[in-house]
Amino acid sequence: MQDMNDINELINFQQMAKFINPSAGDIPSVSGLDIYGETINLSGDVCGDHIIFMDFAKRYNLDQRIKRADHTNKKEISNNLKELKHKSGILLSDVSGHKMTDALMNAMLHQAFLVGASYELSIYGEITADLFETINQRFYKSSSIDKYITMIYGEIQNNGDFRFISAGHPLPLIFSNEYNEIVNIDNLKLVNSTPIGTLPSQSDIDADDKKSILGFKHKYSVNTLNVMSPGDILILYTDGFSEQQDGELNYIADRLEKQLIISKHLPAKEIFSRVKEDFMSYCSAPDDDATMILIKKL
């Protein structure tokens, strides 16, 4: 009887994990951009990678929120909400593992982010970096030192501007359609903070500065990239694409650029399909989940 209860609980958890995974209808629609992404899972719906697509116009009643802000004479909030009509958010996270407890951490992050985002839209009319300071602090207090989350959250505008924060996550890549290569963005001096949950946030008003032996994390810095020309592709990914088989295989360095040169003329979904097929032939026995999101300028 106990074994059957365990099986039922596993099925219930798998259903929960499936419910929070994005569907095709969740992929943002932004004028002038073609967006697609998904996760290549090792174990079905239970994995250590997670995507949250934030198509603000689909997810929230922006018109009613703007009307409420105008009615209460909150012009800044109203203006911020109006800007959300022309942008979408993308959160990509990777827990340090790919088992059931790691999927649980992603579920915790999923709910914390969406609840916090709803409040932030009501208070500020936008999602701020402070939300992630609060999330970091909660995970620092509630997860073990060997369980942490790398995460990137960014918002893409219809003009190709991508503003983002990164918590120990691989930084985005840009493929140039004109030069047929992944361009070097090291000179932009992008800021990458520590993973979620590893260090307490110094800005947290409730933090006890006497309890952090290793110190505090700096506040998240907002970085900006631009997908400038038609055909350029912004790439977000997890380290499953760059560190397979104990770091021996790096698809990003070895094969991605070649595949993008071949398939860059295709829609984002088809480019991903080609990349996925090539990745699976390159890494026949993956030992980590791998996620990639492509944002192509039309």
C-alpha positions in Angstrom: 0.0 0.0 0.0 2.8 2.4 0.8 4.5 1.8 -2.6 1.2 2.6 -4.3 0.9 5.8 -2.3 4.4 6.8 -3.3 3.6 6.1 -6.9 0.5 8.3 -6.7 2.4 11.1 -5.1 5.1 10.9 -7.8 2.3 11.1 -10.5 0.8 14.1 -8.7 4.1 15.9 -8.6 4.7 15.2 -12.3 1.3 16.7 -13.1 2.2 19.8 -11.0 5.5 20.1 -12.8 3.7 19.7 -16.2 1.1 22.4 -15.2 3.8 25.1 -14.6 5.8 24.3 -17.8 5.0 26.8 -20.6 2.7 25.8 -23.4 2.9 27.0 -27.0 0.3 29.6 -26.2 2.5 31.1 -23.5 5.2 32.1 -26.0 5.2 36.0 -26.2 4.0 37.8 -29.2 6.0 41.0 -29.8 5.7 43.0 -32.9 8.9 42.8 -35.0 10.2 39.8 -33.1 10.0 36.0 -33.5 10.4 34.2 -30.2 10.6 30.5 -29.4 12.1 28.3 -26.7 11.8 25.0 -24.9 13.6 22.6 -22.6 15.1 19.2 -23.6 14.3 17.2 -20.5 16.2 14.2 -19.2 13.2 13.0 -17.1 10.0 14.1 -18.7 8.2 17.0 -17.0 10.4 16.8 -13.9 13.7 18.7 -14.5 16.0 21.3 -13.2 15.4 23.9 -16.0 12.4 26.2 -16.1 11.0 28.9 -18.3 8.4 31.5 -17.5 7.2 33.6 -20.5 5.6 36.9 -19.5 3.5 38.2 -22.4 2.1 41.1 -20.3 -0.7 41.8 -22.7 -1.9 38.2 -22.6 -1.3 37.5 -18.9 -2.7 40.7 -17.4 -5.7 43.1 -18.1 -3.4 46.0 -18.8 -6.2 48.3 -19.9 -8.0 47.9 -16.6 -4.8 48.4 -14.6 -4.1 51.5 -16.6 -7.6 52.8 -16.0 -7.3 52.2 -12.3 -3.9 54.0 -12.1 -5.3 57.0 -14.1 -8.4 57.1 -11.8 -6.1 57.4 -8.7 -3.8 59.9 -10.5 -0.8 57.5 -10.5 0.7 58.7 -13.7 4.0 57.0 -13.4 2.4 53.6 -12.9 0.0 54.3 -15.8 2.9 55.1 -18.1 4.9 52.0 -17.0 1.9 49.8 -17.7 1.4 51.3 -21.1 5.0 50.4 -22.0 4.3 46.8 -21.1 2.1 46.6 -24.1 5.2 46.7 -26.3 7.4 44.3 -24.4 7.5 40.8 -22.9 9.4 39.2 -20.1 11.4 35.9 -20.1 12.6 34.1 -17.0 15.0 31.2 -17.4 16.3 29.3 -14.4 18.5 26.3 -13.8 18.6 24.5 -10.4 21.8 22.7 -9.5 20.5 19.3 -10.4 17.7 17.6 -12.4 15.8 15.5 -9.8 12.5 15.9 -8.1 13.7 18.2 -5.4 15.2 20.5 -8.0 11.9 20.6 -9.8 10.3 21.5 -6.5 12.7 24.5 -6.2 11.6 25.6 -9.7 8.0 25.3 -8.6 8.8 27.5 -5.6 10.5 30.1 -7.8 7.6 30.0 -10.3 5.0 30.8 -7.7 7.2 33.4 -5.9 7.9 35.3 -9.1 4.4 35.4 -10.4 2.9 36.5 -7.0 5.6 39.1 -6.7 5.1 40.3 -10.3 1.4 40.8 -9.7 2.1 43.0 -6.7 4.9 44.9 -8.5 2.6 45.8 -11.4 0.1 47.1 -8.9 2.7 49.2 -7.0 5.1 50.3 -9.7 3.5 49.3 -13.0 6.6 47.3 -13.8 8.8 44.4 -12.5 11.8 45.8 -10.7 15.1 44.3 -9.7 14.0 44.5 -6.1 11.6 41.6 -6.6 14.6 39.4 -7.2 16.4 40.7 -4.1 13.4 39.5 -2.1 13.3 36.1 -3.9 17.0 35.6 -3.3 16.6 36.3 0.3 13.8 33.8 0.7 15.7 31.1 -1.0 18.8 31.9 1.0 16.9 31.4 4.2 15.0 28.2 3.1 17.4 26.1 0.9 20.6 24.3 1.6 24.0 25.7 0.5 24.4 22.9 -2.1 21.0 23.8 -3.7 21.0 27.0 -5.6 19.4 28.5 -8.8 21.1 30.3 -11.6 18.5 32.6 -13.3 18.2 35.2 -15.9 15.2 37.5 -16.2 14.9 40.0 -19.0 12.3 42.1 -20.9 12.4 42.4 -24.7 10.9 45.4 -26.5 9.7 45.6 -30.0 12.7 47.7 -31.0 15.0 44.8 -30.0 16.2 46.2 -26.7 16.7 43.5 -24.1 17.2 44.6 -20.5 18.0 41.9 -18.0 19.5 40.8 -14.7 21.5 37.6 -14.3 22.1 35.6 -11.2 25.0 33.4 -11.9 23.5 32.3 -15.3 25.2 32.0 -18.7 25.0 35.5 -20.3 23.0 35.8 -23.5 24.6 35.4 -27.0 23.9 37.5 -30.1 24.2 35.9 -33.6 24.7 38.6 -36.3 22.9 37.9 -39.5 25.2 40.3 -41.4 28.5 38.9 -40.2 27.3 35.3 -39.9 28.8 34.7 -36.5 28.1 34.9 -32.8 29.5 38.4 -31.9 31.8 39.1 -29.0 30.0 41.2 -26.3 32.7 41.0 -23.7 33.4 44.7 -24.2 30.0 45.6 -22.9 31.1 44.7 -19.4 27.8 43.0 -18.5 27.2 42.3 -14.8 26.5 38.8 -13.5 25.5 38.4 -9.9 25.7 35.3 -7.6 23.1 32.5 -8.0 19.8 32.7 -6.3 20.0 31.6 -2.6 23.8 31.5 -2.2 24.4 34.8 -0.4 21.9 37.1 1.4 20.9 40.4 -0.1 22.5 43.3 1.5 19.6 45.6 0.5 17.1 43.4 2.5 15.9 45.6 5.4 15.2 42.5 7.5 18.6 40.9 7.0 20.8 40.3 10.0 24.3 41.4 9.0 25.9 39.4 11.8 24.8 36.0 10.4 26.6 36.1 7.0 30.1 34.7 7.3 30.6 34.8 3.6 29.3 38.4 3.2 26.5 39.7 1.1 25.6 39.9 -2.6 25.6 43.2 -4.4 22.3 44.5 -5.7 21.3 43.2 -9.1 22.5 45.4 -12.0 20.3 45.8 -15.1 22.2 45.1 -18.3 21.1 46.1 -21.8 21.6 44.3 -25.2 20.1 45.1 -28.5 19.1 42.8 -31.4 19.8 45.6 -33.9 19.4 44.3 -37.4 16.8 42.1 -39.2 17.8 38.5 -38.9 19.9 39.0 -35.8 19.2 36.4 -33.0 19.4 36.8 -29.3 20.1 33.4 -27.5 19.3 32.5 -23.9 20.4 29.1 -22.7 21.2 26.9 -19.7 24.5 25.2 -19.2 23.1 21.9 -20.4 24.1 23.2 -23.8 27.6 24.1 -22.8 28.6 21.5 -20.1 27.4 18.0 -21.0 29.1 14.8 -19.8 31.0 16.4 -16.9 32.0 19.4 -19.0 33.6 17.4 -21.8 31.1 18.5 -24.4 30.3 22.1 -25.2 27.7 22.4 -28.0 27.7 26.2 -27.8 31.4 26.5 -28.6 31.6 23.5 -31.0 28.4 23.5 -33.1 25.9 26.3 -32.4 27.3 29.0 -34.7 27.5 26.6 -37.6 23.9 25.5 -37.1 22.7 29.1 -37.0 24.5 30.0 -40.2 22.7 27.1 -41.9 19.2 27.8 -40.5 19.1 31.5 -39.8 16.6 32.2 -42.6 14.0 30.0 -40.8 11.4 31.0 -38.2 12.6 30.7 -34.6 10.7 27.5 -33.9 12.3 25.8 -36.9 15.7 27.1 -36.0 15.3 25.6 -32.5 14.2 22.3 -34.0 17.3 22.1 -36.2 19.5 23.0 -33.2 17.8 20.4 -31.0 18.3 17.7 -33.6 22.0 18.7 -34.1 22.5 18.8 -30.3 21.1 15.3 -29.8 23.4 13.9 -32.5 26.4 15.7 -30.9 25.5 14.6 -27.4 23.9 11.2 -27.8 23.7 10.6 -24.0 22.9 14.0 -22.3 23.5 14.1 -18.5 21.8 17.4 -17.9 18.6 19.2 -19.0 19.2 21.8 -21.7 17.1 24.8 -22.5 17.4 27.4 -25.3 15.3 30.5 -26.2 15.7 32.2 -29.5 14.6 35.8 -30.1 14.9 36.7 -33.8 14.5 40.2 -35.2 12.2 40.3 -38.2 
